[in-house]
Amino acid sequence: MRKVASGQWLVASGLILILTMGCTHWLIDTENRIQVENQTGKEIYDLSLVSDNGKIKVLVPDTLKGGEFSQIYKSAWVGKFDFAVFSEDSRVDLGFHELKGGLVLVQIRERGEKFEMRFR
Amino acid sequence: MRVENSLPALHLAGEQPKVGNYFRRKSRYVWRHSQLSTLNFQLMLLCLLFVANVFAWHPTPEIIEEQVPKTAFRQLADFQNFARPEYNAYLTAGLLWLPLPTQSSLETEWGIHRGFAFRQYMGMWITDNFDGQGKKRGLTYGLGWLGERQGWSNEDFLFLPHRGEFSQINQVHTFGLTLADSSKHILFGGGLQYLNAKDESLRWWLLGTWSKFSIMPNFHKGGLQFINTQLYLQARELRGDRSSWQNYLPDLDFSFYSKDSVKIFVSQNLYKQKYYLETSWATGDLAWVALKFYPDPSRLLMALETTVAKSESDKIYFGGGITTPFLRVAYNHASDYEAFFKSHGIWVVEIRLGIGTSGESFFALNAPKAAPSEISSTPVKRPHREFQEEQ
């Protein structure tokens, strides 16, 4: 086995540390481009995020009939949030999901009385 | 046995080794082995990233806001410690490194936002006798600045922050002028402090130091914010004290915020000014105890620390860290909980520097002794043997 001086390791790890410092955002997307596909039979509109206090932030302000796709909307909301969508003037909660950044296709379908959402 | 015997035959069955091929074969050997070791290294890095990913804490906008006055206090306490009548200059810088956006996700009412908490600081204090070569008597003038940028941003950066939708970036700056007489162990100082938080505020402060006693009041407009008083009884060779039983006297620090809000800090030398027991306690705030080991009393080469911190909500965190001249690695360290948005449960890697000069010697903050100065005592150039023979 070849002997490797510990100094070389130190210099190499230091270089890696400095070179990768502040560069993670080049590798990981820090914004979303979201498109919604309506797989339910009903008309839905305004895919939104819901805060703890019940505030609403609309991510996709489109009205979609069954089977329609929305336009693609850009947003800086990367993380884990509570989702909801509106149908027939009432809010339907979709649950806690993680938006990982990048291009996201959100499919909304009916599961019994409730709506369900998944990423594709 | 059989397999071993058959190995050379296998080798011969392939391409014939040539004389000219020798170096290429050797380089191939080296390459293959170095590839193995880089694989190990990558595995280590992956493990580190995995560990970093598993443990995470979430700062909130409120915590980031509350950090600003704490940092302002810390900067003033540091200023009080390095602007000493016996010292000539001090230089500090630091940069915390968190590689993954999942390590320090911001928690708001909306949910959890992926991003990076950060802390970058820099500072210096220079006197007109900064190399310690000049006057031994009379007044020395000093100029100091400490700056810190801290907060949270959705992208990581080195110089220019992204300032995205949820970014929260605060700055704290302390400026000061000092006037000292090292032969009489007296220093006076004063300056301004700028906090850019929710309510921008410009504070001003005064500093008076005489030997082991030091007092530093801080004001906002006409109102007194707090008074920081130091009673550093421990004998420090670095500050001209003689080494004696007084080495075992404690360092005391009392900060009075208001009538019923006090912060106390005690540092006690346990053995040879290498082992210290330190504790800090504040009314209604964090309390911690630390056992620190400095292999060299100048505190410049290395520090090994174990800490136990009790948070405001009575949670207890065990932690520790290693500090070397340019790098600090810590886990659950009380000082990170205090200075870095109540962070806990994550590994903190900090690229840092903190060095001061006193006369011809170097030291770290609060150190009792100067660093061993072999550089100045050994001759750098020895005459050549041939040169000696000629003579």
HADDOCK unambig.tbl for C-alpha pairs under 7 A between the chains (distance, minus, plus):
assign (segid A and resid 21 and name CA) (segid B and resid 97 and name CA) 6.86 0.50 0.50
assign (segid A and resid 22 and name CA) (segid B and resid 156 and name CA) 4.69 0.50 0.50
assign (segid A and resid 22 and name CA) (segid B and resid 157 and name CA) 4.03 0.50 0.50
assign (segid A and resid 22 and name CA) (segid B and resid 158 and name CA) 5.33 0.50 0.50
assign (segid A and resid 23 and name CA) (segid B and resid 156 and name CA) 6.71 0.50 0.50
assign (segid A and resid 23 and name CA) (segid B and resid 157 and name CA) 6.82 0.50 0.50
assign (segid A and resid 24 and name CA) (segid B and resid 99 and name CA) 6.61 0.50 0.50
assign (segid A and resid 24 and name CA) (segid B and resid 156 and name CA) 6.62 0.50 0.50
assign (segid A and resid 25 and name CA) (segid B and resid 155 and name CA) 5.58 0.50 0.50
assign (segid A and resid 25 and name CA) (segid B and resid 156 and name CA) 6.20 0.50 0.50
assign (segid A and resid 30 and name CA) (segid B and resid 154 and name CA) 6.75 0.50 0.50
assign (segid A and resid 30 and name CA) (segid B and resid 155 and name CA) 6.77 0.50 0.50
assign (segid A and resid 50 and name CA) (segid B and resid 110 and name CA) 6.50 0.50 0.50
assign (segid A and resid 51 and name CA) (segid B and resid 109 and name CA) 5.37 0.50 0.50
assign (segid A and resid 51 and name CA) (segid B and resid 110 and name CA) 4.20 0.50 0.50
assign (segid A and resid 52 and name CA) (segid B and resid 109 and name CA) 5.24 0.50 0.50
assign (segid A and resid 52 and name CA) (segid B and resid 110 and name CA) 6.30 0.50 0.50
assign (segid A and resid 76 and name CA) (segid B and resid 165 and name CA) 6.87 0.50 0.50
assign (segid A and resid 77 and name CA) (segid B and resid 113 and name CA) 6.91 0.50 0.50
assign (segid A and resid 78 and name CA) (segid B and resid 113 and name CA) 5.76 0.50 0.50
assign (segid A and resid 78 and name CA) (segid B and resid 114 and name CA) 5.66 0.50 0.50
assign (segid A and resid 79 and name CA) (segid B and resid 112 and name CA) 5.31 0.50 0.50
assign (segid A and resid 79 and name CA) (segid B and resid 113 and name CA) 4.44 0.50 0.50
assign (segid A and resid 79 and name CA) (segid B and resid 114 and name CA) 4.98 0.50 0.50
assign (segid A and resid 80 and name CA) (segid B and resid 111 and name CA) 5.68 0.50 0.50
assign (segid A and resid 80 and name CA) (segid B and resid 112 and name CA) 5.02 0.50 0.50
assign (segid A and resid 80 and name CA) (segid B and resid 113 and name CA) 6.65 0.50 0.50
assign (segid A and resid 81 and name CA) (segid B and resid 110 and name CA) 6.22 0.50 0.50
assign (segid A and resid 81 and name CA) (segid B and resid 111 and name CA) 4.76 0.50 0.50
assign (segid A and resid 81 and name CA) (segid B and resid 112 and name CA) 6.55 0.50 0.50
